[in-house]
Amino acid sequence: MPKSNKSYTNGSRKVRWMCLVAILICTLLYFKINTAFLNESDRDFFLEGYFVNTSGCRMLALNPYSMKVLSYLSRLEPMECTQVKLLDAKTIKGNNYLILAMPKEKIVEACDVKMISDVYCAYKMIKRRGDNQHGYSETATFRLRNEKRQIKLKSGPTIVRIQCFGGQNKSVYHDVHFFVPTPSRRRSWTSSKSRLSVMIIGIDSLSHMQFLRTMPSLAAYVKRLPHVEFWGYNRVGRNTYPNLVPLFSGLNEKELESQCYNGQMNYDKCDLIWKHFKAAGYNTTYAEDTFVGGTFNYGKRGFKTQPTDFYLRPVMLEVDRFTRYSVDDQEDIHCSGSRRYADILYEFIHKMIPHLREAPRPQFSFFWQSQGVHDYFAYSQLLDKDYVNLLSRLRSSRILNNTLVLLMSDHGLRFGSFRSSYQGMLEESQPLLIAIFPQWLEESFPLAISNLRRNAHSLVTTFDLHATLKDLTNLSLLNDSHIEHRQMLLQELDQNMPRGISLFLPIPESRNCELAGIPSSFCLCQTFSLLDTADEKSEQAALFVVESINNRISSYKQCRTLGLQKIQEAYVLNRNHIQREVEVKVRVLTSPGKGEFEGIVRFQSNSLVLIGPILRTNKYGNQSYCVDDYRIEMYCYCF
């Protein structure tokens, strides 16, 4: 009996020791996973757990409110336009009018005249001839009169540029106005649940975390609506174009250009998503609040034929060429008359509301804001109320009853001091994506919406959004029987799964960045171990990045050869899968020009290989004035 007790005691001690060792190992592993890749001060960047935690991807959960991040965020005062608002453009009972926007006394004062009739105006009606060319179909002049506060113009969709003159023939007003007449017929599909309008509302350079930090009112408003917030949305390219091309086409930028752009004068022959909606009986709209930086126009040739039924670019082209002025020192915030470029976009959206609500066909619309948010880290806080008001207007107009809205961005902030921080580097690859939908959609298609909700914590991209949008052109594809069949086919494909998967299907657990079409440079399914900048591998990688830049610009003799001034940061990439080669990510400072660049270098056997593009992480202003090539300008420092 005593022997038995001794045996029992020894056994229980062994069990206790084994438990303690297991607990210790688990604790050490947890500590290593959450801290080994960072120094002590950077742990504040992360929350416990993961945004995505699958066999193919583990994406660490970022902390949007870390003290270190908040130290970069300062209050930004609104940047107001400085010119007067003399006229409004309104359509009343099918007729277009320019309406005086100021009382007589203020007009007399602002225009430096004795009486209102001393002010005369001339206008030109604009005729689109392509994305980069305009003509004029009609010109006329008129004098202001207090007893006639409305000036009637030609009816129909019209764009006019107006210039008014006051005392001493001085220009007192110069602006571009547009008219979007209300639909002539009312919709016939309102009560049908077989059709759904689709609206994309885009805010450039807005990371998911920055949305939570700076737009709390909008975040709270969205929570009151049926929606899904996607925490594993990962960018696939450097800037707007390579991130939105997959959404519009299902292809990456090289595939699209080789298929329909190279050797052509424009994108007219490209099979872009609005053509699918048009073929399905939709009206289509495309609007960006920029001229120079348009998705298909920055360093590109845009469209010869107007791509959609409603199109804002002709307005922005005329504004940018004739009435633009800047209100900030960086000359990034532009105005026309009394409106910022974003205000012109908002005006266009509000003038589209009768079509979104009453037109006889469902609508596909794309609205994108870039000015301000593209260049100022804190600018999104100024937009919080604007977008609450927009969603509130869409809701009160009952447009949300029949519309799926994608509230989204293309990437996080790409330049500046925050981008140079560890979290800024990660947030650049995790933009905002939220799907807002009418309640009846979930009631009618429970399995599809169940999958949509499940994918909130899956690795997703704009390739998936393209597949999702195509599903929305035919809602019968979302019936449970169809979804079950498509799920089975997707499961059978296993590792041969398509690059773009509709978000109404369950994203497979095994999906990783490679299968999703995400280049290593932008993949968040990996962590980074801090590497000493004096380490030999850091120095080799940094020199190789600078050498690669110089090789890229070598044929441009007007560009200076760059030298390595400093290694700012270095990291070793830790992937989920076993990899023999070491990959090092470095951020370097070059001279001349103080350019900051970031690149990933793979050490394999006796050679170095550049993985993905070399990114510029600070602004370069007019340093590259001597080149006219968007692929080179970020690297070139002109003589």
Secondary structure, 3 states (H helix, E strand, C coil): CHHHHHHHHHHHHHHHHHHHHHHHHHHHHHHHHHHCCCCHHHHHHEEEEEEEECCCCEEEEECCCCHHHHCCCCCCCCCCCCCCCCEEEEEECCEEEEEECCCHHHHHHHHCCCCHHHCEEEEEEEEECCCCCEEEEEEEEEECECCECEEEECCCCEEEEEEEECHHHCEEEEEEEEECCCCCCCCCCCCCCCCCEEEEEEECCCEHHHHHHHCHHHHHHHHCCCEEECCCECCCCCCHHHHHHHHHHCCCHHHHHHHHHCCCCCCCCCCCHHHHHHHCCCEEEEEECCCCCCCCCCCCCCCCCCCCCEECHHHHHHHHHHHEEECCCCCCCEEECCEEHHHHHHHHHHHHHHHHHHCCCCEEEEEEECCCCCCCCCHHHHCHHHHHHHHHHHHHCCHHHHEEEEEECCCCCCCCCCCCCHHHHHHCCCECEEEECCHHHHHHCHHHHHHHHHHHHCCECHHHHHHHHHHHCCHHHHCHHHHHHHHHHHHHHHHHCCCCCCCCCCCCCCCCHHHHCCCHHHCCCEEEEECCCCCHHHHHHHHHHHHHHHHHHCCCCCECCCEEEEEEEEEEEEECCCCCCEEEEEEEEEECCCCEEEEEEEEECCEEEEEEEEEECCCCCCCCCCCCCCCCCCCCCEC
